[in-house]
Amino acid sequence: MNQEIRKELSEATNQWLKAKGYNCEDLNQPGENGDTALMKATREGVYLVVKELIDAGADINLRNCDRNNALWFACFGNHYDLINLLLAHHIDINNQNDNGATVLMYAASAGKTEVVKLLLQHHPNLDLQNLDDYKAIDFASNLEVLKILKNATK
């Protein structure tokens, strides 16, 4: 990474990177389980760091050892602001992890009704299947999620 890009990061973000064991010179450096700084900041819900990393050119679509991208961690943590930010920057909403699961499948299986609603606003592929040939609708863990996904498939 060149010096010009590095200057875009605030001192707070540089300190966060150092504290988490990431190299401030390589924004795409994989850490534990292949998680990049962007993934870790997303998991922790640190909006400022996520925004600065994206603006500085971190690769938004990198995947960790489980083949999850940062959107998975935003959905896992119910970080709606980060879900919106990542989707606004064109993260792959249809990314399939090593089990073939998408974030929509995960949200449906976890009963995360609000996350499902938010994801549907960004038109994920409802026909994708995991390794066991299940679609997101097959994972609906509550009636509300089932109704929302049924309506989305019409």
C-alpha positions in Angstrom: 0.0 0.0 0.0 1.4 3.4 -0.8 1.9 6.2 1.6 -0.8 8.4 0.1 -3.5 5.8 1.0 -2.1 5.3 4.5 -2.5 9.0 5.3 -6.3 8.5 4.8 -6.4 6.4 7.9 -6.9 8.3 11.2 -4.6 7.8 14.1 -7.5 5.9 15.9 -7.8 3.4 13.0 -4.0 2.9 12.9 -3.9 2.3 16.6 -6.9 -0.2 16.3 -5.0 -2.0 13.5 -1.8 -2.3 15.6 -3.7 -3.4 18.7 -5.4 -6.2 16.7 -2.1 -7.3 15.2 -2.7 -6.0 11.7 0.0 -4.4 9.5 -1.0 -0.8 8.7 0.8 -1.2 5.4 -1.3 -4.1 4.2 -5.0 -3.6 4.6 -5.8 -7.0 3.2 -3.5 -9.0 5.5 -5.2 -12.1 6.7 -5.2 -12.7 10.5 -6.6 -15.5 12.6 -8.8 -17.8 10.5 -8.0 -15.7 7.5 -10.0 -12.7 8.9 -8.9 -9.4 7.5 -8.9 -6.2 9.5 -12.2 -5.3 7.7 -13.8 -8.5 8.8 -12.6 -8.1 12.4 -13.7 -4.5 12.6 -17.1 -5.6 11.2 -17.4 -8.4 13.7 -16.7 -6.0 16.5 -19.1 -3.4 15.1 -16.5 -0.6 14.8 -18.1 1.5 12.1 -15.4 4.2 11.9 -12.7 1.6 11.3 -14.8 -0.3 8.7 -15.6 2.9 6.8 -11.9 4.1 6.8 -10.7 0.7 5.7 -13.2 0.7 2.8 -12.3 4.2 1.8 -8.6 3.4 2.0 -9.1 0.6 -0.5 -9.3 -2.6 1.6 -10.7 -5.4 -0.6 -14.4 -5.6 0.5 -14.9 -9.0 -1.0 -12.1 -11.0 0.5 -13.1 -14.2 2.2 -11.7 -15.9 5.3 -10.8 -19.6 5.7 -14.5 -20.4 6.0 -15.1 -18.4 2.8 -17.2 -15.8 4.6 -16.9 -12.1 3.7 -17.3 -9.2 6.0 -21.1 -9.1 5.4 -21.4 -12.4 7.3 -20.0 -10.7 10.4 -22.2 -7.7 10.0 -25.3 -10.0 9.9 -24.0 -12.2 12.7 -23.7 -9.1 15.0 -26.9 -7.4 13.9 -24.8 -4.4 12.8 -27.4 -2.8 10.5 -25.3 0.3 9.9 -22.5 -1.9 8.7 -24.7 -4.1 6.6 -25.9 -1.0 4.8 -22.4 0.4 4.5 -21.0 -2.9 3.0 -23.9 -3.3 0.6 -23.6 0.3 -0.5 -20.0 -0.5 -1.4 -21.1 -3.5 -3.4 -20.0 -6.4 -1.2 -21.1 -9.7 -2.7 -24.5 -10.3 -1.0 -24.6 -13.8 -2.7 -21.2 -15.0 -1.4 -21.4 -18.7 -0.5 -19.2 -19.9 2.3 -17.6 -23.4 2.5 -21.0 -24.9 3.3 -22.6 -23.1 0.4 -24.5 -20.8 2.9 -25.3 -17.2 2.1 -25.9 -14.4 4.6 -29.6 -14.7 3.8 -29.6 -18.4 4.6 -27.8 -17.6 7.8 -30.2 -14.8 8.8 -33.2 -17.0 8.0 -31.9 -19.9 10.1 -31.0 -17.7 13.0 -34.5 -16.0 13.0 -33.0 -12.6 12.3 -36.1 -11.1 10.9 -34.8 -7.5 10.6 -31.6 -8.7 8.9 -33.6 -10.8 6.5 -35.8 -7.7 5.7 -32.7 -5.5 5.2 -31.0 -8.1 2.9 -34.1 -8.5 0.8 -34.0 -4.8 0.0 -30.7 -5.5 -1.9 -32.1 -8.3 -4.0 -30.1 -11.4 -3.1 -30.4 -14.5 -5.2 -33.2 -16.4 -3.5 -32.5 -19.5 -5.7 -29.0 -20.2 -4.4 -28.6 -23.5 -2.6 -26.2 -24.7 0.0 -24.3 -28.0 -0.3 -27.3 -29.9 0.9 -29.5 -28.3 -1.8 -31.4 -26.0 0.7 -32.5 -22.5 -0.2 -32.9 -19.6 2.2 -36.6 -20.2 2.5 -35.9 -23.8 3.7 -33.9 -22.3 6.6 -36.8 -20.1 7.9 -36.7 -20.6 11.6 -39.8 -18.7 12.5 -43.2 -17.9 10.9 -42.4 -14.3 10.2 -39.2 -15.1 8.3 -41.0 -17.8 6.4 -43.8 -15.3 5.4 -41.3 -12.6 4.4 -39.3 -15.1 2.2 -42.5 -16.5 0.6 -43.6 -13.0 -0.3 -40.1 -12.3 -1.7 -40.3 -15.3 -4.0 -43.6 -14.3 -5.6 
